[in-house]
Amino acid sequence: MRVHEWGDPDQPTVILLHGGGLGWWAFRDVALALAGAYHVVVPSIQGNGDAADEPFESIQASAAALIRWIDETYQGRVHAIGGLSLGAQIAVAVLCQRPDMATHAILESALIFPLRSAGLIKPMAAMSYGLIRHRWFARLQAKQLQLPDALFELYFDDTRRMSKQTLLQTLQSNAAFAPGASLAQVQAKTLVIVGEKELPVIRRSAMQLAADIPAAKLWVANGMRHGELSLRHPAFYAERVLAWLAT
């Protein structure tokens, strides 16, 4: 597993998982802000960024790989695990399989209700795959993803490395994800984050996560869209996360 690390390895470890189509750099500024108190690790999700040569299979497969790595590297337990969008879904899958793997969790913009349009995603994505290598299309996608201009070139470089299989599998797995009743077993103190201006299904997912995870709190970020909080306001995000991790 390819990982990027900040801070003292002897400090408590916080694992952050980036969103689909992004890379380790999406959490760079957050990691730098947390590194004074924690050892921050940002793995590259299979099929993305510098792990583009490892095809993405599914959320569950990525969760299983992360669990094996945590078992091997940290004796099966870390201080916190969190993520954005696809990364948050993977974090949820990890916590459902291993409810005691983390003391804390931070879940931003996680979809947990299968989309009715899931069956249409693969054919639509297959038709548009060729567009992702065009700068003008990448600009439109970056705007949709709330990416700051400073991160665009990193995003564009990583996008061009993504395989068609990874794109299709990522979108399909994201749209079909449902954690089920095992959320009630999660032991982590969980901060569930959702933007006020996100899609209704994402807001409903956040409310369900906060209701089903026993030690969870919901934070609705005023005026924010999908991913906007951590990507565009990393200092504010990190400040709130630091306070949560200290509880």
C-alpha positions in Angstrom: 0.0 0.0 0.0 1.4 3.4 -1.0 1.1 5.9 1.8 2.2 9.5 2.6 3.1 10.4 6.1 3.5 13.6 8.3 4.4 14.1 11.9 6.2 11.9 14.5 5.5 8.2 14.1 5.6 7.9 17.9 2.5 10.0 18.1 -1.1 8.6 17.8 -1.8 7.6 14.2 -4.6 9.3 12.2 -5.5 7.7 8.8 -7.2 9.9 6.2 -8.7 8.5 3.0 -9.1 10.8 0.0 -12.1 10.9 -2.4 -12.4 9.1 -5.7 -10.4 10.7 -8.5 -8.3 12.6 -6.0 -5.0 11.7 -4.4 -2.9 12.1 -1.2 -2.5 15.8 -2.0 -6.2 16.4 -1.2 -5.4 16.0 2.5 -2.0 17.5 2.4 -2.8 20.8 4.1 -5.0 19.1 6.7 -2.2 16.6 7.4 0.2 19.4 7.9 -2.1 21.1 10.4 -2.6 17.9 12.4 1.0 16.8 12.3 2.0 18.8 15.4 0.0 16.4 17.6 -0.5 13.3 15.5 1.2 11.0 13.0 -0.9 11.5 9.9 -1.1 8.8 7.2 -2.8 9.3 3.8 -2.9 6.1 1.8 -3.4 6.2 -2.0 -6.6 4.4 -2.8 -6.2 1.7 -5.4 -6.5 3.0 -9.0 -5.9 6.6 -7.9 -2.9 8.9 -8.1 0.4 7.1 -7.4 -1.5 3.8 -7.0 -3.0 4.0 -10.5 -1.3 0.8 -11.4 -3.4 -1.1 -8.9 -7.0 -1.4 -10.4 -9.8 -0.4 -8.0 -12.0 -3.4 -7.4 -14.6 -2.3 -4.8 -15.1 -0.4 -1.6 -15.1 -3.6 0.4 -11.8 -4.8 -1.3 -10.1 -1.5 -0.5 -11.4 -1.7 3.1 -10.0 -5.3 3.4 -6.6 -4.2 2.1 -6.5 -1.3 4.6 -7.4 -3.6 7.5 -4.6 -6.0 6.6 -2.1 -3.0 6.4 -3.3 -1.7 9.8 -3.0 -5.1 11.3 0.6 -5.5 10.0 1.7 -1.9 10.7 -0.1 -0.8 13.8 -1.1 -4.1 15.5 -4.7 -3.7 14.4 -5.6 -0.4 16.0 -5.1 3.4 15.2 -6.2 6.5 17.0 -8.5 7.6 14.2 -9.6 6.8 10.7 -11.5 9.2 8.4 -12.1 10.2 4.8 -14.0 12.2 2.2 -16.7 10.7 -0.1 -15.3 7.4 -1.4 -12.7 7.6 1.3 -15.4 8.0 3.9 -17.2 5.0 2.5 -14.1 2.9 2.8 -13.6 4.1 6.3 -17.2 3.1 7.1 -16.6 -0.4 5.6 -13.4 -0.8 7.8 -15.3 0.2 10.9 -18.2 -2.2 10.1 -15.8 -5.1 9.6 -13.6 -4.1 12.6 -15.7 -2.0 15.0 -12.8 -1.5 17.5 -10.1 -0.6 14.9 -10.1 3.1 15.7 -10.8 5.2 18.8 -12.2 8.1 16.7 -13.6 8.5 13.2 -14.3 11.4 10.8 -16.7 10.7 8.0 -17.2 13.5 5.5 -19.9 13.3 2.7 -20.3 9.5 2.8 -23.1 8.0 0.6 -24.6 5.0 2.3 -27.9 4.6 0.3 -27.7 2.8 -3.0 -28.6 5.0 -5.9 -31.5 4.0 -8.1 -29.5 5.0 -11.2 -26.6 2.7 -10.2 -27.2 0.5 -13.3 -26.8 3.4 -15.7 -23.5 4.6 -14.3 -21.2 2.2 -16.0 -22.5 2.8 -19.6 -22.5 6.6 -19.0 -19.0 6.6 -17.6 -17.7 4.4 -20.4 -18.9 6.9 -23.0 -17.3 9.8 -21.2 -14.0 8.2 -20.2 -12.1 9.7 -23.2 -13.0 13.2 -22.0 -11.1 13.0 -18.7 -7.8 13.5 -20.6 -8.9 16.9 -21.9 -8.0 19.9 -19.8 -11.3 21.7 -20.4 -13.3 18.7 -19.2 -11.0 18.3 -16.2 -11.6 22.0 -15.3 -15.4 21.3 -15.2 -14.9 18.2 -13.1 -12.5 20.1 -10.7 -15.1 22.8 -10.2 -17.8 20.2 -9.5 -15.4 18.6 -7.0 -14.8 22.0 -5.2 -11.1 21.7 -5.9 -9.0 24.9 -5.3 -7.1 26.2 -8.3 -3.8 25.3 -6.6 -4.7 21.6 -6.7 -5.8 21.5 -10.3 -2.5 20.4 -11.9 -2.1 17.5 -9.4 -5.7 16.5 -10.1 -5.3 16.7 -13.9 -2.1 14.6 -13.8 -3.7 11.9 -11.6 -6.9 11.9 -13.7 -5.0 11.1 -16.9 -3.4 8.1 -15.1 -6.7 6.5 -14.1 -7.7 3.4 -16.0 -11.1 2.9 -17.5 -11.7 -0.1 -15.3 -10.9 1.9 -12.2 -13.3 4.7 -13.2 -16.1 2.3 -13.9 -15.6 0.2 -10.8 -15.2 3.3 -8.6 -18.5 4.9 -9.7 -20.4 1.6 -9.6 -19.1 0.7 -6.1 -19.8 4.2 -4.8 -23.4 4.2 -6.1 -24.2 0.7 -4.7 -22.6 1.0 -1.3 -24.7 0.1 1.7 -23.1 -0.7 5.1 -26.2 -2.4 6.6 -27.0 -3.0 10.3 -23.4 -3.4 11.3 -23.1 0.3 11.9 -24.6 -0.2 15.3 -21.5 -2.2 16.3 -19.0 0.7 15.5 -17.2 1.7 18.7 -15.3 4.8 17.4 -16.4 8.2 18.5 -17.5 9.4 15.1 -17.8 12.9 13.7 -20.2 12.8 10.7 -19.7 15.8 8.4 -22.0 16.9 5.6 -22.3 20.1 3.7 -25.5 22.1 4.0 -25.8 22.3 0.1 -25.0 18.7 -0.7 -27.4 16.4 -2.5 -30.4 15.3 -0.4 -29.2 11.6 -0.5 -25.9 12.6 1.0 -27.5 14.7 3.7 -29.8 11.7 4.4 -26.8 9.4 4.6 -25.1 11.7 7.1 -28.2 11.7 9.3 -28.5 8.0 9.2 -24.8 7.5 10.0 -25.2 9.8 13.0 -28.3 7.9 14.1 -26.9 4.4 13.7 -23.4 4.8 15.1 -23.7 4.8 18.9 -21.1 7.5 19.7 -21.7 9.8 16.7 -22.2 13.5 16.3 -23.5 15.2 13.2 -21.9 18.4 11.9 -23.8 20.2 9.1 -21.3 22.6 7.5 -23.2 25.8 6.7 -23.1 26.8 3.0 -20.8 24.0 2.0 -21.1 21.7 -1.0 -19.8 18.1 -1.5 -16.2 18.0 -0.3 -15.9 21.7 0.0 -15.1 21.8 3.7 -11.8 19.8 3.8 -10.7 20.7 0.2 -11.3 24.5 0.3 -11.1 25.1 4.1 -8.4 22.8 5.4 -7.5 25.0 8.4 -11.1 25.2 9.6 -11.6 21.5 9.0 -8.4 20.6 10.9 -9.3 22.9 13.8 -12.6 21.1 14.3 -11.0 17.6 13.8 -8.3 18.4 16.4 -10.9 19.3 18.9 -12.8 16.1 18.1 -9.7 13.9 18.4 -9.0 15.3 21.8 -12.3 14.2 23.2 
